[in-house]
Amino acid sequence: MIDGRQWRAEPALAAGLIIAGWLYAMLAGPLRARLAPGQPFPRTQARLFYGGLALFLLAVNSPFGRAGMDYLFTVHMAQSLVIMYPVAVLVLIGIPGWLADAALSLPAVRGIAAWLFRVPVCGGIFVLVVTGLHMPRVYEWGLESPAASALEHFALLGASLFFWWPLANPSGIRPPGSFAGRMVYLFCVEVALTALFTYLLMADHAVYPSYQFAPRLIPGVSATDDQVLGGILLSAVSSLVLLGALGLSFRRWAHADKHAFQKPET
């Protein structure tokens, strides 16, 4: 069963996080003078970025992550939600605007970024990756191989960064879109994810064999029940996040219009 002192050791995942942390430290530190002369070290944003990496590590390598990999689909879904929403947001807003603009200004990146960071493409990547990672063969591959598991977790984080890019990216070159555009974007993503929600909630059998044959941590909760609970968790949390972001966009839009049309005092 689960030992609270037992942490998963995934060398590929640890190596990826170390490389990401090292690159950020080099770009925001010694190389900052070349990329953005005069800019101070982004202390607050660095805390957010490294906090996101730490949360990612906790979600995947802790006993909580092991429970999701070996026993309960619901826990694995909670792990995925942590990566999709808080981890991705922390990492994205932890990137200074000048660093994002320096990367997007590179000749080799400029053309690709102009297409890749379009709103429909960002939403499409997120929906396709999240849905694809939950297809039985792909999902089982991640459960069977630590390297595949690390790859899938990084793919989920990358797709989630694409999802949040049109809403909260720090770039001055490619800033977030209009508030109306953000609202349409969020609505479309919610609708597109419905297929995955339905797949998990309506299946009349356990679609992931590993959980079907795993020891039951909660008596009376079958693998099918666990799968439905995981689907409910994914659907509920994703809907709350998407509708919350949509409501916030509407509020900011109304607030911006109020100030735009406010007449100066005479």
WOCOR-V679363 format. One record per backbone hydrogen bond with DSSP energy under -0.5 kcal/mol. CO is the residue of the C=O (numbers start at 1). NH is the residue of the N-H. If there is no record, write none. Layout:
BEGIN
((CO | NH) (CO | NH))
END
This chain:
BEGIN
((2 | 4) (3 | 6) (5 | 7) (8 | 10) (9 | 11) (10 | 14) (11 | 15) (12 | 16) (13 | 17) (14 | 18) (15 | 19) (16 | 20) (17 | 21) (18 | 22) (19 | 23) (20 | 24) (21 | 25) (22 | 26) (23 | 27) (24 | 28) (25 | 29) (26 | 31) (29 | 32) (31 | 34) (31 | 35) (32 | 36) (36 | 39) (41 | 43) (42 | 46) (43 | 47) (44 | 48) (45 | 49) (46 | 50) (47 | 51) (48 | 52) (49 | 53) (50 | 54) (51 | 55) (52 | 56) (53 | 57) (54 | 58) (55 | 59) (56 | 60) (57 | 61) (58 | 62) (61 | 8) (62 | 65) (62 | 66) (63 | 67) (64 | 68) (65 | 69) (66 | 70) (67 | 71) (67 | 72) (72 | 76) (73 | 77) (74 | 78) (75 | 79) (76 | 80) (77 | 81) (78 | 82) (79 | 83) (80 | 84) (81 | 85) (82 | 87) (83 | 88) (85 | 89) (86 | 90) (87 | 91) (88 | 92) (89 | 93) (90 | 94) (92 | 95) (94 | 96) (96 | 100) (97 | 101) (98 | 102) (99 | 103) (100 | 104) (101 | 105) (103 | 106) (106 | 109) (106 | 110) (107 | 111) (109 | 113) (110 | 114) (111 | 115) (112 | 115) (112 | 116) (113 | 117) (115 | 118) (118 | 122) (119 | 123) (120 | 124) (121 | 125) (122 | 126) (123 | 127) (124 | 128) (125 | 129) (126 | 130) (127 | 131) (128 | 132) (129 | 133) (130 | 134) (131 | 134) (132 | 135) (135 | 139) (136 | 140) (137 | 141) (138 | 142) (139 | 143) (140 | 144) (141 | 145) (145 | 149) (146 | 150) (147 | 151) (148 | 152) (149 | 153) (150 | 154) (151 | 155) (152 | 156) (153 | 157) (154 | 158) (155 | 159) (156 | 160) (157 | 161) (158 | 162) (159 | 163) (160 | 164) (161 | 165) (162 | 166) (164 | 167) (164 | 168) (165 | 169) (166 | 177) (178 | 182) (179 | 183) (180 | 184) (181 | 185) (182 | 186) (183 | 187) (184 | 188) (185 | 189) (186 | 190) (187 | 191) (188 | 192) (189 | 193) (190 | 194) (191 | 194) (192 | 195) (193 | 196) (193 | 197) (194 | 198) (195 | 199) (196 | 200) (197 | 201) (198 | 202) (199 | 203) (205 | 207) (207 | 209) (208 | 211) (208 | 212) (209 | 213) (211 | 214) (215 | 217) (217 | 219) (218 | 221) (220 | 222) (222 | 226) (223 | 227) (224 | 228) (225 | 229) (226 | 230) (227 | 231) (228 | 232) (229 | 233) (230 | 234) (231 | 235) (232 | 236) (233 | 237) (234 | 238) (235 | 239) (236 | 240) (237 | 241) (238 | 242) (239 | 243) (240 | 244) (241 | 245) (242 | 246) (243 | 247) (244 | 248) (245 | 249) (246 | 250) (247 | 251) (248 | 252) (249 | 253) (250 | 254) (251 | 255) (252 | 256) (253 | 257) (254 | 258) (255 | 259) (256 | 260) (257 | 261) (258 | 262))
END
